[in-house]
Amino acid sequence: MRVCVGTIVHHPEDARIMHRQIRALLGAGHEITYVAPFTDCNVTPDPRIRAVDVPRAAGRRRWHALKAARGALKRGLVGADLLIVHDIELLFRLPRRRPVTVWDVHEDTAAALETKAYLPERLRRALPALVHRVETRAERRLHLILAEESYRERFTGSHPVVPNTAYVPRRRPTPPGRDRVVYVGHLSAARGAVELVELARRLLPHGIRLDLVGAADPGIRPILRDAQRQGVLDWYGYVPNQHALRMAEGAVAGLSLLHDVPNYRRSMPTKVVEYMSRGVPVVTTPLPTAAALVERAGCGVVVPFGDVAAAARAVLALRDDPAGAAAMGARGHAEALARYNWPDHAGEFVGRLEEWAGKPVTSGLEIGLLEAWHAI
């Protein structure tokens, strides 16, 4: 099967797109053409794929990427049996002549508009109605894959859920250390970036540094750069997911201080599962899904929204109880391995795409070999 994968919004090394879905398809022996903003993100494409470069849509700078998208998709679709798009923006630029098309719904797009600071307030109020119309039209014309169970309520049909899981190493995780905490993921105000900087200032006198691993919104970057220049924290910028998670190993805690906004309220922050996969205790705000998982698994601490003092106390308590922190990390790793290990979901994902494209279903052997290698 020849599959074209397209995004103009996401980083080409996006964990869901590249490191789970595309790698699973490659492992099953399928050919991949990847339409993505390689140049704008300074990424060298994986040699196993055919790359089609396209500008990146970011902030208010979206028209150039949207204008180029249709032509890029046409080039990518030559000989393709299936098209997967990962951005709602691409639904406006789909070529008329195309194969079976799948929209991978990453987020609650209408709810996410609340956190888009670059949009004027009037536009943020008007756009959700348009988003709902686009989603309704897409459901009639395309196949859909959902990243969260809660997204089912936005659609009338039944669509498969491909959750945001992680590669969970089977080896025993590195025990939590005593001198650093970590945040992995995109940095924005709604994701708690301001609170993370304040937390770093409070922890530094106790000999604990904060590692921030991820790209940041334009409005947040000056705050992070200033804190780094002052020696308060270390900000590494974007790091490919598999390397970022290796950097997280051995931390006192993995932080998820997301705010109580609609787009996060009913979703599982992927970073929580990723910290668990590496045996790192979790400190999270009480978003319902994240809090329920952490409390059920006994793998971390839940702190109130915006309460930096409570987050600092949680980190210091973990640092001062190495045995307890190690037990939390081990429980989180066991839970992630049992329920959130991507290789356990990859075969079903690939099989569904093969079914929609009308291609023979693979045995899954190659998928298993590939995923086992990546989980080492």
Residue frames relative to the residue before (quaternion, step in Angstrom):
aa qw qx qy qz dx dy dz
M 1.0000 0.0000 0.0000 0.0000 0.00 0.00 0.00
R 0.2174 -0.7590 0.6017 0.1205 3.56 -1.03 0.87
V 0.0888 -0.8262 0.5553 -0.0331 3.53 -0.57 1.25
C 0.1786 -0.7427 0.6354 0.1126 3.55 -1.02 0.90
V 0.1195 -0.7793 0.6147 0.0246 3.56 -0.85 1.07
G 0.0350 -0.8502 0.5248 -0.0224 3.58 -0.75 1.01
T 0.1547 0.7484 -0.6399 0.0804 3.55 -1.14 0.82
I 0.1288 -0.7595 0.6277 0.1121 3.54 -1.17 0.65
V 0.6450 0.5307 -0.2983 0.4618 3.58 1.31 -0.17
H 0.7513 0.4192 -0.2150 0.4622 3.56 0.81 -1.04
H 0.5775 -0.5454 0.4827 0.3687 3.53 -1.29 0.47
P 0.5557 -0.6353 0.4098 0.3459 3.64 -0.91 0.78
E 0.6987 0.4260 -0.2670 0.5089 3.59 1.20 -0.49
D 0.2044 0.8032 -0.5300 0.1794 3.60 1.21 0.43
A 0.5214 -0.6853 0.4071 0.3045 3.57 -0.79 1.05
R 0.6813 0.4884 -0.3010 0.4548 3.60 0.88 -0.89
I 0.7222 0.4517 -0.2581 0.4558 3.56 0.83 -1.00
M 0.8031 0.3327 -0.1633 0.4666 3.56 0.52 -1.21
H 0.8060 0.3663 -0.1773 0.4298 3.54 0.63 -1.12
R 0.7088 0.3420 -0.2848 0.5474 3.57 1.24 -0.04
Q 0.7874 0.3680 -0.2180 0.4439 3.58 0.37 -1.18
I 0.7041 0.4473 -0.2906 0.4687 3.60 0.72 -0.99
R 0.6602 0.5029 -0.3265 0.4523 3.60 0.91 -0.80
A 0.6238 0.5247 -0.3442 0.4660 3.58 1.07 -0.65
L 0.6573 0.5000 -0.3075 0.4726 3.58 0.99 -0.81
L 0.6349 0.5062 -0.3303 0.4812 3.59 0.99 -0.76
G 0.6609 0.5219 -0.3069 0.4434 3.56 0.96 -0.84
A 0.6757 0.4614 -0.2878 0.4977 3.59 1.19 -0.51
G 0.6072 -0.6109 0.3362 0.3810 3.58 1.26 0.17
H 0.5055 0.6610 -0.4239 0.3576 3.60 1.22 0.22
E 0.4467 -0.6786 0.5229 0.2581 3.56 -1.25 0.57
I 0.1552 -0.8153 0.5564 0.0403 3.57 -0.87 0.98
T 0.0863 -0.7072 0.6980 0.0730 3.49 -1.18 0.85
Y 0.1282 -0.8190 0.5591 0.0156 3.55 -0.72 1.08
V 0.1447 -0.7670 0.6234 0.0462 3.56 -0.60 1.23
A 0.2708 0.7653 -0.5207 0.2645 3.58 -0.34 1.24
P 0.5587 -0.6349 0.4208 0.3282 3.62 -1.20 0.44
F 0.0650 -0.8478 0.5262 0.0134 3.57 0.54 1.16
T 0.7019 0.4725 -0.2865 0.4494 3.60 0.75 -1.02
D 0.6799 0.4996 -0.3023 0.4437 3.57 0.82 -0.95
C 0.7360 0.3764 -0.2215 0.5173 3.60 1.15 -0.56
N 0.4099 -0.7406 0.4493 0.2856 3.58 1.33 0.16
V 0.4158 0.6976 -0.4611 0.3576 3.56 0.93 0.99
T 0.2939 -0.7113 0.6121 0.1816 3.54 -1.05 0.86
P 0.4283 -0.7325 0.4554 0.2695 3.62 -0.56 1.07
D 0.5821 -0.5504 0.4739 0.3656 3.52 -1.24 0.59
P 0.4759 -0.7094 0.4296 0.2927 3.65 -0.73 0.96
R 0.6157 0.5663 -0.3545 0.4179 3.61 1.20 -0.31
I 0.7082 0.4159 -0.2660 0.5047 3.61 1.22 -0.16
R 0.4030 -0.6321 0.5859 0.3077 3.54 -1.34 0.27
A 0.1947 -0.8211 0.5323 0.0669 3.56 -0.52 1.19
V 0.0731 -0.7423 0.6644 0.0466 3.54 -1.13 0.83
D 0.2831 -0.7943 0.5179 0.1439 3.57 -0.48 1.21
V 0.0024 0.7759 -0.6297 0.0387 3.55 -1.12 0.77
P 0.5460 -0.5952 0.4460 0.3857 3.66 -1.03 0.54
R 0.4449 -0.6893 0.5043 0.2694 3.55 -1.22 0.52
A 0.3263 -0.7092 0.5920 0.2004 3.55 -1.09 0.80
A 0.1666 0.7911 -0.5645 0.1668 3.58 -0.49 1.19
G 0.8355 0.0492 -0.0678 0.5431 3.57 -0.90 0.95
R 0.7914 -0.2437 0.2047 0.5220 3.56 -0.85 -0.96
R 0.6005 0.5549 -0.3607 0.4487 3.58 1.25 -0.21
R 0.2705 0.7949 -0.4909 0.2324 3.57 0.32 1.27
W 0.5812 0.6319 -0.3902 0.3326 3.58 1.04 -0.65
H 0.6419 0.5311 -0.3414 0.4351 3.62 0.87 -0.86
A 0.6725 0.4850 -0.2974 0.4734 3.58 0.96 -0.88
L 0.6483 0.5132 -0.3229 0.4606 3.58 0.97 -0.83
K 0.6442 0.5306 -0.3198 0.4485 3.57 0.97 -0.83
A 0.7180 0.4456 -0.2494 0.4730 3.58 1.00 -0.83
A 0.5404 0.6908 -0.3874 0.2842 3.57 1.16 -0.58
R 0.6705 0.5131 -0.3348 0.4184 3.61 0.79 -0.91
G 0.6644 0.4941 -0.3108 0.4667 3.58 0.91 -0.86
A 0.6404 0.5201 -0.3264 0.4613 3.58 1.00 -0.81
L 0.6572 0.4974 -0.3150 0.4706 3.59 0.96 -0.82
K 0.6202 0.5363 -0.3520 0.4514 3.60 0.97 -0.74
R 0.6622 0.4860 -0.3104 0.4785 3.58 0.95 -0.83
G 0.6853 0.4973 -0.2913 0.4452 3.56 0.96 -0.81
L 0.6880 0.5180 -0.2786 0.4250 3.57 1.12 -0.63
V 0.4099 0.7084 -0.4901 0.3000 3.61 1.19 -0.02
G 0.8485 0.0875 -0.1018 0.5118 3.57 -0.62 1.17
A 0.4951 0.6921 -0.4195 0.3161 3.62 1.24 -0.02
D 0.3524 -0.7183 0.5673 0.1949 3.55 -1.23 0.69
L 0.8003 0.1049 -0.0044 0.5904 3.57 1.18 -0.54
L 0.1451 -0.7600 0.6275 0.0871 3.56 -1.16 0.73
I 0.0751 -0.7636 0.6399 0.0417 3.57 -0.99 0.92
V 0.0681 -0.7855 0.6143 0.0324 3.59 -0.77 1.03
H 0.2782 -0.8029 0.5188 0.0940 3.54 -1.03 0.89
D 0.7068 0.3976 -0.2510 0.5286 3.61 1.26 0.05
I 0.4963 -0.6324 0.4956 0.3289 3.57 -1.03 0.72
E 0.5668 0.6071 -0.3818 0.4055 3.60 1.14 -0.59
L 0.6670 0.5217 -0.3122 0.4306 3.59 0.98 -0.80
L 0.5329 0.6192 -0.4192 0.3961 3.59 1.18 -0.30
F 0.6535 0.4969 -0.3107 0.4790 3.60 1.21 -0.46
R 0.7540 0.3863 -0.1868 0.4973 3.60 1.21 -0.35
L 0.3436 0.7523 -0.5017 0.2533 3.59 1.16 0.38
P 0.4687 -0.6574 0.5020 0.3101 3.61 -0.91 0.83
R 0.5593 -0.6138 0.4346 0.3486 3.57 -1.07 0.69
R 0.7387 0.3048 -0.1862 0.5717 3.57 0.99 -0.84
R 0.2661 0.7534 -0.5473 0.2493 3.53 -0.36 1.25
P 0.5395 -0.6097 0.4603 0.3541 3.59 -1.22 0.37
V 0.7563 -0.2687 0.2782 0.5277 3.58 -1.29 -0.34
T 0.1279 -0.8275 0.5465 0.0115 3.56 -0.77 1.10
V 0.1502 -0.7802 0.6063 0.0339 3.54 -1.02 0.98
W 0.1632 -0.7439 0.6378 0.1149 3.56 -1.04 0.83
D 0.2176 -0.7570 0.6069 0.1067 3.56 -0.73 1.14
V 0.2226 -0.8064 0.5403 0.0913 3.58 -0.36 1.30
H 0.2116 -0.8348 0.5022 0.0784 3.57 -0.19 1.33
E 0.8277 0.0616 0.0365 0.5565 3.58 0.99 -0.80
D 0.5420 -0.5328 0.5092 0.4038 3.53 -1.37 0.00
T 0.2801 -0.8325 0.4497 0.1621 3.54 0.17 1.34
A 0.6586 0.5085 -0.3222 0.4515 3.59 0.89 -0.86
A 0.6737 0.4846 -0.2961 0.4729 3.58 0.93 -0.87
A 0.6345 0.5608 -0.3299 0.4172 3.58 1.03 -0.75
L 0.5434 0.6386 -0.4042 0.3654 3.59 1.15 -0.49
E 0.5718 0.6176 -0.3728 0.3907 3.58 1.14 -0.60
T 0.7309 0.4253 -0.2327 0.4803 3.58 1.09 -0.68
K 0.5411 0.6229 -0.4067 0.3923 3.63 1.25 -0.02
A 0.2211 -0.8327 0.4956 0.1100 3.56 0.14 1.32
Y 0.6303 0.5605 -0.3441 0.4125 3.63 1.11 -0.53
L 0.6190 0.5388 -0.3486 0.4527 3.62 1.25 -0.26
P 0.4813 -0.6356 0.5069 0.3277 3.62 -0.95 0.77
E 0.6240 -0.5843 0.3644 0.3693 3.57 -1.06 0.75
R 0.6347 0.5371 -0.3390 0.4402 3.61 0.95 -0.80
L 0.6652 0.4944 -0.2992 0.4727 3.56 1.01 -0.83
R 0.6218 0.5414 -0.3435 0.4497 3.60 1.04 -0.75
R 0.6641 0.4944 -0.3063 0.4698 3.59 1.08 -0.67
A 0.7132 0.4778 -0.2576 0.4436 3.58 1.03 -0.80
L 0.6466 0.5975 -0.3218 0.3484 3.58 0.99 -0.82
P 0.5903 0.5943 -0.4085 0.3627 3.69 0.88 -0.64
A 0.6283 0.5270 -0.3490 0.4534 3.61 0.99 -0.71
L 0.6447 0.5050 -0.3182 0.4776 3.58 1.01 -0.79
V 0.6282 0.5405 -0.3351 0.4483 3.58 0.97 -0.85
H 0.6632 0.5020 -0.3140 0.4578 3.60 0.89 -0.88
R 0.6411 0.5065 -0.3356 0.4688 3.62 1.00 -0.70
V 0.6447 0.5150 -0.3204 0.4653 3.58 0.98 -0.83
E 0.6520 0.5134 -0.3194 0.4575 3.59 0.95 -0.84
T 0.6422 0.5216 -0.3222 0.4600 3.59 0.97 -0.83
R 0.6617 0.4962 -0.2986 0.4762 3.57 0.94 -0.87
A 0.6533 0.5183 -0.3178 0.4511 3.59 0.94 -0.88
E 0.6422 0.5361 -0.3337 0.4345 3.59 0.97 -0.81
R 0.6593 0.5066 -0.3132 0.4589 3.59 1.07 -0.67
R 0.7880 0.3823 -0.1569 0.4564 3.58 1.01 -0.80
L 0.7872 0.2951 -0.1287 0.5259 3.59 1.14 -0.61
H 0.4732 -0.5677 0.5586 0.3765 3.51 -1.39 0.01
L 0.1945 -0.7879 0.5766 0.0951 3.57 -1.07 0.75
I 0.1108 -0.7216 0.6782 0.0838 3.51 -1.28 0.68
L 0.2047 -0.7993 0.5577 0.0909 3.59 -0.88 0.93
A 0.4051 -0.7248 0.5070 0.2312 3.57 -1.03 0.79
E 0.7856 0.2096 -0.1019 0.5731 3.61 1.23 -0.38
E 0.5628 -0.5907 0.4610 0.3490 3.57 -1.12 0.67
S 0.6486 0.5537 -0.3267 0.4075 3.60 0.96 -0.83
Y 0.5863 0.5954 -0.3768 0.3997 3.61 1.16 -0.42
R 0.4855 0.6814 -0.4322 0.3365 3.60 1.21 -0.35
E 0.6320 0.5774 -0.3366 0.3924 3.58 1.03 -0.77
R 0.6354 0.5461 -0.3313 0.4339 3.60 1.18 -0.42
F 0.7524 0.3470 -0.1776 0.5309 3.57 1.24 -0.31
T 0.4848 -0.6867 0.4639 0.2797 3.56 -1.16 0.59
G 0.6992 0.4608 -0.2674 0.4767 3.58 1.09 -0.65
S 0.5118 -0.6045 0.5049 0.3431 3.52 -1.38 -0.03
H 0.0072 -0.8145 0.5774 -0.0562 3.55 -0.64 1.15
P 0.5231 -0.6577 0.4344 0.3242 3.60 -0.97 0.78
V 0.3051 -0.7244 0.5916 0.1792 3.53 -1.16 0.71
V 0.0726 -0.7487 0.6585 0.0245 3.55 -0.89 1.03
P 0.2213 -0.8419 0.4744 0.1312 3.60 0.06 1.26
N 0.5053 -0.6035 0.5180 0.3350 3.52 -1.32 0.37
T 0.0317 0.8053 -0.5851 0.0903 3.53 -0.16 1.33
A 0.3871 -0.7064 0.5378 0.2488 3.60 -1.17 -0.43
Y 0.4809 -0.5701 0.5506 0.3748 3.53 -1.33 0.15
V 0.1174 -0.8186 0.5615 0.0293 3.57 -0.51 1.16
P 0.3489 -0.7415 0.5260 0.2274 3.62 -0.45 1.10
R 0.4289 -0.7072 0.5000 0.2569 3.57 -1.01 0.77
R 0.5447 0.6151 -0.4022 0.4041 3.58 1.20 -0.35
R 0.6054 -0.5449 0.4311 0.3882 3.56 -1.24 0.44
P 0.4494 -0.7207 0.4497 0.2764 3.60 -0.75 0.97
T 0.5861 -0.5470 0.4655 0.3750 3.54 -1.29 0.44
P 0.4637 -0.6831 0.4730 0.3077 3.65 -0.77 0.90
P 0.5859 -0.5734 0.4258 0.3831 3.60 -1.10 0.59
G 0.3803 -0.7268 0.5297 0.2158 3.54 -1.06 0.83
R 0.5285 -0.6528 0.4585 0.2905 3.58 -1.22 -0.47
D 0.7576 0.4436 -0.2036 0.4333 3.61 1.18 -0.21
R 0.7982 0.1954 -0.1544 0.5485 3.65 1.14 0.19
V 0.1875 -0.7194 0.6541 0.1392 3.51 -1.33 0.50
V 0.2372 -0.7992 0.5448 0.0901 3.57 -1.17 0.48
Y 0.0921 -0.7288 0.6728 0.0880 3.50 -1.30 0.56
V 0.0723 -0.7846 0.6156 0.0128 3.59 -0.85 1.02
G 0.6349 0.5208 -0.3949 0.4121 3.57 -0.76 1.02
H 0.6940 -0.4488 0.3474 0.4430 3.54 -1.33 0.07
L 0.2841 -0.7695 0.5566 0.1320 3.55 -1.08 0.81
S 0.1686 0.7563 -0.6119 0.1588 3.54 -0.79 1.11
A 0.6785 -0.4672 0.3510 0.4451 3.56 -1.26 0.18
A 0.6904 0.4836 -0.2861 0.4557 3.59 0.89 -0.92
R 0.6731 0.4630 -0.2935 0.4965 3.59 1.19 -0.42
G 0.6245 -0.6151 0.3161 0.3629 3.56 1.23 0.37
A 0.2690 0.8052 -0.5021 0.1651 3.60 1.16 0.41
V 0.6516 0.5094 -0.3294 0.4554 3.60 0.93 -0.82
E 0.6539 0.5019 -0.3074 0.4754 3.58 0.98 -0.83
L 0.6185 0.5476 -0.3489 0.4427 3.60 1.04 -0.72
V 0.6502 0.5063 -0.3198 0.4675 3.59 0.96 -0.83
E 0.6609 0.4932 -0.3087 0.4740 3.59 0.93 -0.86
L 0.6230 0.5294 -0.3384 0.4659 3.58 1.04 -0.75
A 0.6272 0.5351 -0.3373 0.4544 3.59 0.97 -0.82
R 0.6491 0.5156 -0.3221 0.4573 3.60 0.96 -0.81
R 0.6839 0.4868 -0.2887 0.4604 3.59 0.99 -0.79
L 0.7039 0.4710 -0.2744 0.4554 3.59 1.05 -0.69
L 0.5488 0.6620 -0.3949 0.3235 3.58 1.08 -0.64
P 0.6682 0.4879 -0.3373 0.4490 3.68 0.84 -0.74
H 0.6663 0.4797 -0.2950 0.4887 3.58 1.24 -0.35
G 0.5680 -0.6352 0.3671 0.3730 3.59 1.26 0.24
I 0.5822 0.5488 -0.3832 0.4616 3.60 1.17 0.50
R 0.1681 -0.7880 0.5877 0.0736 3.58 -0.77 1.07
L 0.3610 -0.7117 0.5659 0.2071 3.52 -1.28 0.51
D 0.1656 -0.7476 0.6373 0.0872 3.55 -0.96 0.99
L 0.1146 -0.7690 0.6270 0.0490 3.57 -0.78 1.08
V 0.0418 -0.8063 0.5892 -0.0328 3.57 -0.65 1.14
G 0.6264 0.5171 -0.3807 0.4418 3.57 -0.17 1.26
A 0.5549 -0.5730 0.4826 0.3618 3.53 -1.29 0.39
A 0.2561 -0.7779 0.5610 0.1210 3.58 -1.25 0.42
D 0.5766 -0.5569 0.4746 0.3635 3.53 -1.26 0.52
P 0.6388 -0.5577 0.3580 0.3909 3.62 -1.08 0.63
G 0.6882 0.4995 -0.2999 0.4325 3.60 0.91 -0.82
I 0.6737 0.4911 -0.2794 0.4763 3.58 1.23 -0.45
R 0.5518 0.6655 -0.3917 0.3150 3.59 1.07 -0.65
P 0.6594 0.5000 -0.3503 0.4386 3.67 0.81 -0.77
I 0.6211 0.5395 -0.3426 0.4537 3.60 1.03 -0.74
L 0.6855 0.4788 -0.2840 0.4693 3.57 0.92 -0.90
R 0.6485 0.5141 -0.3272 0.4561 3.59 0.96 -0.82
D 0.6465 0.5147 -0.3261 0.4591 3.59 0.95 -0.83
A 0.6641 0.5000 -0.3086 0.4623 3.59 0.92 -0.89
Q 0.6514 0.5047 -0.3245 0.4644 3.59 1.01 -0.74
R 0.6448 0.5153 -0.3223 0.4636 3.60 0.98 -0.81
Q 0.6786 0.4769 -0.2784 0.4844 3.57 1.12 -0.67
G 0.5027 -0.6831 0.4061 0.3401 3.60 1.27 -0.01
V 0.4041 0.7420 -0.4519 0.2862 3.58 1.26 0.35
L 0.8040 -0.0078 0.0717 0.5903 3.57 1.02 -0.83
D 0.3529 -0.6840 0.5834 0.2593 3.54 -1.37 0.04
W 0.0801 -0.7910 0.6065 0.0066 3.56 -0.70 1.15
Y 0.2106 -0.8339 0.5059 0.0655 3.56 -0.47 1.26
G 0.4288 -0.6873 0.4826 0.3328 3.60 1.21 -0.24
Y 0.7632 -0.3521 0.2518 0.4798 3.54 -1.27 -0.31
V 0.0098 0.7571 -0.6521 0.0385 3.55 -0.99 0.97
P 0.5321 -0.6285 0.4435 0.3538 3.65 -0.82 0.88
N 0.6647 -0.5973 0.2846 0.3471 3.51 -0.97 1.02
Q 0.6916 0.4865 -0.3160 0.4303 3.60 0.75 -0.94
H 0.6610 0.4779 -0.3080 0.4898 3.60 1.09 -0.64
A 0.6143 0.5575 -0.3431 0.4405 3.58 1.04 -0.77
L 0.6898 0.4765 -0.2932 0.4595 3.58 0.93 -0.84
R 0.5905 0.5279 -0.3781 0.4792 3.58 1.11 -0.47
M 0.6308 0.5272 -0.3308 0.4633 3.58 1.07 -0.71
A 0.6443 0.5382 -0.3240 0.4362 3.60 1.10 -0.63
E 0.5475 0.6445 -0.4036 0.3492 3.60 1.08 -0.59
G 0.8126 0.2766 -0.2146 0.4660 3.54 -1.03 0.83
A 0.4727 0.6652 -0.4543 0.3574 3.60 1.24 0.14
V 0.6051 -0.5330 0.4423 0.3925 3.56 -1.25 0.46
A 0.7873 -0.1163 0.1237 0.5928 3.58 0.97 -0.92
G 0.3148 -0.6783 0.6245 0.2255 3.51 -1.36 0.41
L 0.2808 -0.8121 0.5002 0.1070 3.56 -0.72 1.11
S 0.0439 0.7548 -0.6537 0.0305 3.54 -1.12 0.81
L 0.0658 0.8406 -0.5269 0.1068 3.57 0.21 1.33
L 0.1297 0.8336 -0.5225 0.1239 3.56 1.01 0.87
H 0.4852 -0.6700 0.4899 0.2751 3.54 -1.17 0.68
D 0.5446 -0.6015 0.4782 0.3362 3.53 -1.33 0.27
V 0.2568 0.7464 -0.5650 0.2404 3.57 0.25 1.32
P 0.6818 -0.5398 0.2908 0.3990 3.62 -1.07 0.65
N 0.6688 0.5265 -0.3242 0.4129 3.61 0.91 -0.81
Y 0.7246 0.4041 -0.2403 0.5040 3.61 1.17 -0.51
R 0.5330 0.7080 -0.3878 0.2535 3.55 1.15 -0.68
R 0.8101 0.2325 -0.1117 0.5265 3.60 0.93 -0.79
S 0.5813 0.5753 -0.3696 0.4411 3.57 1.25 0.33
M 0.4286 -0.6545 0.5532 0.2861 3.52 -1.29 0.39
P 0.3554 -0.7143 0.5491 0.2490 3.65 -0.57 1.01
T 0.4611 -0.7093 0.4570 0.2747 3.57 -0.60 1.12
K 0.6094 0.5852 -0.3599 0.3959 3.57 1.02 -0.76
V 0.5862 0.5701 -0.3831 0.4296 3.62 1.08 -0.59
V 0.6736 0.4745 -0.2869 0.4886 3.58 0.90 -0.94
E 0.6503 0.5241 -0.3242 0.4443 3.59 0.99 -0.80
Y 0.6271 0.5045 -0.3488 0.4802 3.61 0.96 -0.74
M 0.6420 0.5245 -0.3240 0.4558 3.58 0.92 -0.89
S 0.6466 0.5479 -0.3275 0.4176 3.59 0.93 -0.87
R 0.7417 0.3680 -0.2073 0.5210 3.59 1.18 -0.53
G 0.5551 -0.6581 0.3760 0.3427 3.57 1.22 0.38
V 0.4634 0.6629 -0.4513 0.3770 3.58 1.16 0.61
P 0.4444 -0.6783 0.5056 0.2944 3.65 -0.75 0.93
V 0.3466 -0.7602 0.5258 0.1600 3.55 -1.05 0.85
V 0.0824 -0.7262 0.6773 0.0843 3.55 -1.16 0.74
T 0.0692 0.8317 -0.5385 0.1163 3.56 -0.39 1.25
T 0.4852 -0.5955 0.5454 0.3355 3.52 -1.30 0.41
P 0.6048 -0.6452 0.3465 0.3129 3.61 -1.16 0.55
L 0.1104 0.7491 -0.6314 0.1673 3.56 0.70 1.07
P 0.5805 -0.6688 0.3106 0.3452 3.61 -0.63 1.07
T 0.7081 0.4607 -0.2910 0.4491 3.62 0.75 -0.97
A 0.6671 0.4959 -0.3030 0.4661 3.57 0.93 -0.89
A 0.6715 0.5002 -0.3040 0.4545 3.59 0.87 -0.94
A 0.6462 0.5251 -0.3266 0.4473 3.58 0.95 -0.84
L 0.6607 0.5011 -0.3110 0.4645 3.59 0.97 -0.84
V 0.6784 0.4959 -0.3018 0.4504 3.59 0.82 -0.98
E 0.6861 0.4729 -0.2923 0.4692 3.59 0.94 -0.83
R 0.6506 0.5156 -0.3247 0.4533 3.58 0.97 -0.79
A 0.7343 0.4128 -0.2300 0.4873 3.57 0.92 -0.91
G 0.3356 -0.7533 0.5036 0.2575 3.60 1.16 -0.38
C 0.4819 0.7064 -0.3921 0.3391 3.55 1.09 0.75
G 0.8254 0.1059 -0.0750 0.5494 3.60 1.13 0.38
V 0.4990 -0.6295 0.5219 0.2870 3.50 -1.39 -0.34
V 0.2460 -0.7454 0.6026 0.1444 3.57 -1.06 0.82
V 0.0729 -0.8010 0.5942 0.0010 3.59 -0.81 1.05
P 0.6074 -0.5834 0.3839 0.3786 3.62 -1.10 0.58
F 0.6176 -0.5316 0.4310 0.3877 3.56 -1.26 0.48
G 0.8663 0.1469 -0.1102 0.4646 3.55 -1.01 0.88
D 0.5705 0.6082 -0.3766 0.4034 3.60 1.25 0.02
V 0.1853 -0.8230 0.5307 0.0822 3.57 0.13 1.31
A 0.6199 0.5504 -0.3497 0.4364 3.60 1.01 -0.75
A 0.6558 0.4979 -0.3145 0.4723 3.60 0.97 -0.81
A 0.6354 0.5175 -0.3346 0.4653 3.60 1.01 -0.76
A 0.6436 0.5146 -0.3231 0.4654 3.59 1.00 -0.80
R 0.6471 0.5089 -0.3259 0.4649 3.59 0.94 -0.83
A 0.6401 0.5280 -0.3304 0.4498 3.60 0.97 -0.80
V 0.6611 0.5001 -0.3108 0.4651 3.59 0.93 -0.89
L 0.6789 0.4913 -0.3015 0.4548 3.59 0.86 -0.91
A 0.6257 0.5270 -0.3408 0.4633 3.59 1.05 -0.69
L 0.6452 0.4967 -0.3227 0.4826 3.60 1.01 -0.74
R 0.6445 0.5258 -0.3234 0.4511 3.59 0.95 -0.85
D 0.7320 0.4398 -0.2326 0.4654 3.58 0.99 -0.86
D 0.7224 0.3284 -0.2271 0.5645 3.61 1.28 -0.02
P 0.1282 -0.8476 0.5091 0.0779 3.62 0.48 1.15
A 0.6546 0.5126 -0.3287 0.4480 3.59 0.94 -0.81
G 0.6665 0.4965 -0.3007 0.4678 3.57 0.96 -0.86
A 0.6482 0.5105 -0.3168 0.4679 3.59 0.99 -0.81
A 0.6454 0.5149 -0.3240 0.4619 3.59 0.99 -0.81
A 0.6392 0.5184 -0.3248 0.4660 3.58 1.03 -0.77
M 0.6250 0.5237 -0.3318 0.4744 3.59 1.02 -0.79
G 0.6657 0.5107 -0.3026 0.4521 3.56 0.89 -0.94
A 0.6604 0.5071 -0.3054 0.4621 3.57 0.97 -0.86
R 0.6509 0.5038 -0.3218 0.4680 3.60 0.99 -0.80
G 0.6464 0.5166 -0.3217 0.4603 3.58 0.99 -0.81
H 0.6443 0.5182 -0.3178 0.4641 3.57 0.97 -0.84
A 0.6571 0.5086 -0.3148 0.4586 3.60 0.91 -0.87
E 0.6575 0.5025 -0.3077 0.4694 3.59 0.97 -0.85
A 0.6564 0.5063 -0.3132 0.4633 3.58 0.94 -0.84
L 0.6627 0.5059 -0.3110 0.4563 3.57 0.94 -0.85
A 0.6895 0.4922 -0.2797 0.4518 3.58 1.01 -0.79
R 0.8457 0.2282 -0.0625 0.4783 3.59 0.92 -0.88
Y 0.8041 0.2998 -0.1278 0.4972 3.60 1.07 -0.59
N 0.3942 0.7186 -0.4795 0.3136 3.59 1.12 0.58
W 0.4651 -0.7267 0.4283 0.2685 3.60 -0.49 1.20
P 0.6234 0.5465 -0.3791 0.4111 3.68 0.81 -0.69
D 0.6308 0.5321 -0.3400 0.4510 3.61 1.13 -0.50
H 0.7210 0.4055 -0.2319 0.5119 3.60 1.24 -0.37
A 0.5339 0.6861 -0.3939 0.2985 3.59 1.16 -0.55
G 0.6598 0.5292 -0.3226 0.4248 3.59 0.88 -0.88
E 0.6491 0.5096 -0.3145 0.4692 3.59 0.99 -0.82
F 0.6290 0.5346 -0.3275 0.4597 3.58 1.02 -0.81
V 0.6937 0.4640 -0.2839 0.4720 3.59 0.79 -0.99
G 0.6445 0.5384 -0.3241 0.4356 3.58 0.94 -0.83
R 0.6331 0.5292 -0.3297 0.4586 3.57 1.02 -0.79
L 0.6665 0.4914 -0.3097 0.4672 3.60 0.91 -0.86
E 0.6317 0.5252 -0.3313 0.4640 3.58 0.99 -0.77
E 0.6373 0.5289 -0.3184 0.4613 3.56 1.00 -0.81
W 0.6805 0.4842 -0.2937 0.4651 3.59 0.88 -0.93
A 0.7003 0.4563 -0.2706 0.4776 3.59 1.03 -0.75
G 0.4341 -0.7137 0.4476 0.3190 3.58 1.27 -0.22
K 0.4832 0.6461 -0.4378 0.3968 3.54 1.16 0.66
P 0.6277 -0.5457 0.3816 0.4032 3.62 -1.15 0.53
V 0.4610 -0.6722 0.5100 0.2749 3.56 -1.05 0.79
T 0.4226 -0.7117 0.5020 0.2507 3.58 -0.90 0.92
S 0.5840 -0.5724 0.4411 0.3698 3.54 -1.28 0.29
G 0.4526 -0.6910 0.4496 0.3398 3.57 1.20 -0.47
L 0.4397 0.7158 -0.4588 0.2895 3.61 1.24 -0.12
E 0.6877 0.4769 -0.2954 0.4609 3.57 0.84 -0.98
I 0.5923 0.5568 -0.3669 0.4523 3.58 1.07 -0.71
G 0.6727 0.5150 -0.3008 0.4379 3.56 0.85 -0.99
L 0.6561 0.5075 -0.3202 0.4577 3.57 0.94 -0.83
L 0.6632 0.5031 -0.3094 0.4598 3.59 0.93 -0.89
E 0.7009 0.4759 -0.2901 0.4452 3.56 0.76 -1.01
A 0.6115 0.5453 -0.3556 0.4498 3.59 1.03 -0.70
W 0.6368 0.5269 -0.3322 0.4545 3.58 1.00 -0.80
H 0.7072 0.4669 -0.2714 0.4563 3.58 0.90 -0.92
A 0.6667 0.5053 -0.3126 0.4499 3.60 1.16 -0.39
I 0.4528 0.6924 -0.4587 0.3244 3.59 1.22 -0.05
